[in-house]
């Protein structure tokens, strides 16, 4: 029932051991008696949490880790322990680098770790998922949103949402998708192109005409593109943008009356972004995975209380960590560290969490969950999120991933 937590840096050498499928071990950790307190020998389960502690996604990794600790506390009734289990959790910094993460995953697997988790970056998650399949270890991916994570293999699950759920939530702002004219306004990079593909796959399949307007990443003048959007007379503009030019882009859309004249939808990101949308913030419609105060469930109250006690605040990906811990506790409790048994315990599992009722779809391990329509409102000169409507989990569920 003992739990230990360790933190490790990025300088982990590749183990010289062959990578093999890892069964749970009953060997006692050094310095322990190897029992669960009743005289029975405890099962030891080692968990490697590979996520962004430093690097460009460090803020996401931090909120994920804070949520994980809160979720572990909640799922274990405040003990942080699982009866009959020596639970060893080690946090490792992947710096958002897939190559680094693969090296770390191989090392952990070589040491006998049965479970991997974390992954704020999609590239990291996809790379670690490959290692999980090759070596039959359970992988609980975190905030990484790439659709390809869903259904990639039987060992991989996710504790967050995916891009297709974002796009399906955007559709809830339209009275009817069929026959609508949708412009996707995005940067001409993998992120922007991926969003175009998702909008075409979801909304195009429902009868919408999808027109991409892609902008070079180094562009700094956005007025011509805003005028191009206006000329298209869209029913909805779906904006997928990131980086230092975000403020200038939104200012151009506001100046050209795009925000005032049509429905403009984008994702509401973390707390740090709330003031970044400029004076037209009130005219933007936001789809959202989670924001502080989005729900008032028992789990949300417990998460907020745990965070407040630790001096933290909930953010966009805190909930992913919370859910990840719930999944971990359920898998270990039911499967006792046996990978195949843990997979079976998670497939089809329905449980209550911060956002409400969640289900891990058995066919492809998609996490079926509600999403949110949000607006920003001005409170004494500060933009704060306000819930418009909860999007039903089944209504925004992605299609089952092809095998």
URTA-V72524 format. One record per pair of residues at least 4 apart in sequence whose C-alpha atoms are under 8 Angstrom apart, sorted by the first residue. I is the first residue (numbers start at 1). J is the second residue. Records with the same first field share a line. If there is no record, write none. Layout:
I->J, J
This chain:
1->36, 37, 42, 81, 82, 83, 84, 85, 86, 87
2->36, 81, 82, 85, 86, 87
3->80, 81, 86, 87, 88, 89
4->87, 88, 89
5->88, 89, 90, 91
6->88, 89, 90, 91
7->90, 91, 92
8->90, 91, 92, 93
9->92, 93
10->92, 93, 94, 95, 100, 104
12->103, 104, 107
13->103, 104, 107
14->103, 104, 106, 107
15->106, 107, 108, 110, 111
16->110
17->110, 111
18->110
19->106, 109, 110, 135
20->109, 110, 135, 136
21->135, 136, 137
22->109, 112, 113, 114, 135, 136, 137, 339
23->114, 337, 338, 339
24->43, 44, 45, 114, 336, 337, 338
25->43, 44, 45
26->34, 41, 42, 43, 44
27->34, 43, 44
28->32, 33, 34, 35, 42, 44
29->33, 34, 44
34->41, 42
35->39, 40, 41, 42, 84
36->40, 41, 42, 83, 84, 85, 86
41->84
42->84, 85, 86
43->84, 85, 86, 336, 337
44->85, 86, 87, 88, 337
45->85, 86, 87, 88, 113, 114, 115, 332, 336, 337
46->87, 88, 89, 90, 112, 113, 114, 115
47->87, 88, 89, 90, 113, 114, 115, 116, 117
48->89, 90, 91, 92, 105, 108, 113, 115, 116, 117
49->89, 90, 91, 92, 116, 117, 118
50->91, 92, 93, 94, 101, 104, 105, 116, 117, 118, 119
51->61, 91, 92, 93, 94, 95, 96, 117, 118, 119, 120
52->57, 58, 60, 61, 62, 93, 94, 95, 96, 119, 120, 121
53->57, 58, 59, 61, 62, 92, 93, 94, 95
54->58, 93, 94, 95, 96
55->95, 96
56->95, 96
57->61, 95, 96, 120, 121
58->62, 95
59->63
60->64, 120, 143, 316, 317
61->65, 118, 119, 120
62->66
63->67, 314, 315, 316, 317, 318, 321
64->68, 118, 142, 143, 317, 318, 319, 320, 321, 322
65->69, 318, 321
66->70, 307, 312, 318, 321
67->71, 303, 307, 314, 317, 318, 319, 320, 321, 322
68->72, 318, 320, 321, 322, 323, 324, 325
69->73, 321, 322, 325
70->74, 302, 303, 306, 307, 322
71->75, 303, 321, 322, 323, 324, 325, 326
72->76, 78, 80, 322, 325, 326, 329
73->77, 78, 79, 80
74->78, 299, 302, 303, 326
75->80, 325, 326, 329
76->80, 81, 82, 329
81->85, 87
82->86, 87, 329, 333
85->336
92->104
94->98, 100, 101, 104
95->100
96->101, 120, 121, 124
97->101, 123, 124
98->102, 123, 124, 125, 127, 128
99->103, 124, 127
100->104
101->105, 124, 127, 128
102->106, 124, 127, 128, 131
103->107
104->108
105->109, 116, 128, 131
106->110, 131
107->111
108->112, 113
109->113, 114, 135, 137
113->137
114->137, 138, 337, 338, 339
115->137, 138, 139, 140
116->132, 137, 138, 139, 140
117->139, 140, 141, 142, 324
118->140, 141, 142, 143
119->124, 125, 141, 142, 143, 144
120->124, 125, 141, 142, 143, 144
121->125, 143, 144, 145
122->126, 144, 145, 146, 149
123->127
124->128
125->129, 141, 142, 144, 149
126->130, 148, 149
127->131
128->132, 139
129->133, 139, 149, 152, 153, 155, 156
130->134
131->135
132->136, 137, 138, 139, 155, 156
133->137, 153, 154, 155, 156
136->155, 339
137->155, 339
138->155, 156, 339, 342, 343
139->155, 156, 157
140->156, 157, 158, 159, 324, 327, 328
141->156, 157, 158, 159, 160, 324
142->158, 159, 160, 320, 321, 324
143->159, 160, 161, 317, 320
144->160, 162
145->149, 160, 161, 162, 163
146->162, 163
147->162, 163, 164
148->152
149->156, 157, 158
150->156, 157, 158, 364, 365, 366, 401
151->156, 363, 364, 365, 366, 401, 402, 403
152->156, 364, 403
154->343, 364, 365
155->343
156->365
157->365, 366
158->324, 365, 366, 367
159->320, 321, 323, 324, 327, 367
160->317, 319, 320, 323, 367
161->165, 166, 289, 367, 369
162->166
163->167, 195, 198
164->168, 198, 199, 202, 397, 398
165->169, 371, 396, 397, 398
166->170, 267, 287, 288, 289, 371
167->171, 198, 199, 202, 203
168->172, 202, 203, 395, 396, 397, 398
169->173, 287, 371, 372, 373, 391, 396
170->174, 238, 265, 266, 286, 287
171->177, 203
172->391
173->263, 285
174->235, 236
176->180
177->203, 206, 207, 208
178->206, 207, 208
179->207, 208, 209
180->207, 208, 209, 234, 235, 236
181->208, 209, 210, 211, 233, 234, 235, 236
182->208, 209, 210, 211, 234, 235, 236, 237, 238
183->210, 211, 212, 213, 229, 232, 234, 236, 237, 238
184->195, 196, 199, 210, 211, 212, 213, 214, 237, 238, 239, 240
185->212, 213, 214, 215, 237, 238, 239, 240
186->192, 193, 195, 212, 213, 214, 215, 239, 240, 241
187->191, 192, 193, 214, 215, 216, 217, 240, 241
188->192, 193, 214, 215, 216, 217
189->193, 216, 217
190->194
191->195, 240
192->196, 214, 240, 241
193->197
194->198
195->199, 240
196->200, 212
197->201
198->202
199->203, 204, 210
200->204, 205, 210
201->205
202->206
203->207, 208, 210
204->208, 209, 210
213->225, 229
215->219, 225
220->245, 248
221->248, 249
222->226, 248, 249, 252
223->227, 252, 253, 256
224->228
225->229
226->230, 252, 253, 256, 258
227->231, 256
228->232
229->233, 234, 258
230->234, 256, 258
234->262
235->262, 263
236->262, 263, 264, 265
237->262, 263, 264, 265
238->264, 265, 266
239->264, 265, 266, 267
240->266, 267
241->246
242->246
245->249
246->250, 276, 277
247->251, 276, 277, 278
248->252
249->253
250->254, 277, 278, 280
251->255, 277, 278, 279, 280
252->256
253->257, 258, 259
254->258, 259, 260, 279, 280
257->261
258->262, 264
259->263, 264, 280, 283, 284
260->283
263->284, 285
264->283, 284, 285
265->284, 285, 286, 287
266->284, 285, 286, 287
267->286, 287, 288
268->273, 274, 286, 287, 288, 289, 374
269->273, 274, 288, 316
270->274, 291, 315, 316, 317
271->315, 316
272->276
273->277
274->376, 383, 384, 385
275->382, 383
277->281
280->284
281->376, 377, 383
282->375, 376, 377, 378
284->375, 376
285->373, 374, 375
286->373, 374, 375
287->371, 372, 373, 374
288->371, 372, 373, 374
289->316, 371, 372
290->294, 315, 316, 317, 319, 355, 371, 372
291->314, 315, 316, 385
292->314, 315, 316
294->355, 372, 386, 387
295->300, 354, 355, 356
296->300, 301, 354
297->301, 353, 354, 355, 356
298->302, 353, 354
299->303, 352, 353, 354
300->304, 353, 354, 355
301->305
302->306
303->307, 314, 322, 354
304->308, 313, 314
305->309
306->310
307->311, 312, 313, 314
308->312, 313
314->318, 319
315->319
317->321
318->322
319->323, 354, 355
320->324
321->325
322->326, 354
323->327, 353, 354
324->328
325->329
326->330
327->331, 346
328->332
329->333
330->334, 345, 346
331->335, 336, 337, 341, 342, 343, 345, 346
332->336, 337, 342
334->341, 342, 345
335->339, 340, 341, 342, 345
336->341, 342
337->341, 342
338->342
339->343
340->344
341->345
342->346
343->347
345->349
346->360
347->360, 361, 362, 363, 365
348->359, 360, 361, 362
349->359, 360, 361, 362
350->357, 358, 359, 360
351->357, 358, 359
352->356, 357, 358
353->357, 358
355->369, 370
356->369, 370
357->369, 370
358->367, 368, 369, 370, 393
359->367, 368, 369
360->365, 366, 367, 368
361->365, 366, 367, 368
362->366
363->400
364->400, 401
366->398, 400
368->393, 394, 397
369->392, 393, 394, 397
370->390, 391, 392, 393, 394, 396
371->390, 391, 392, 393, 396
372->387, 388, 389, 390, 391
373->387, 388, 389, 390, 391
374->385, 386, 387, 388, 389
375->385, 386, 387, 388
376->383, 384, 385, 386
377->382, 383, 384, 385, 386
378->382, 383, 384
379->383, 384
391->395, 396
392->396
393->397
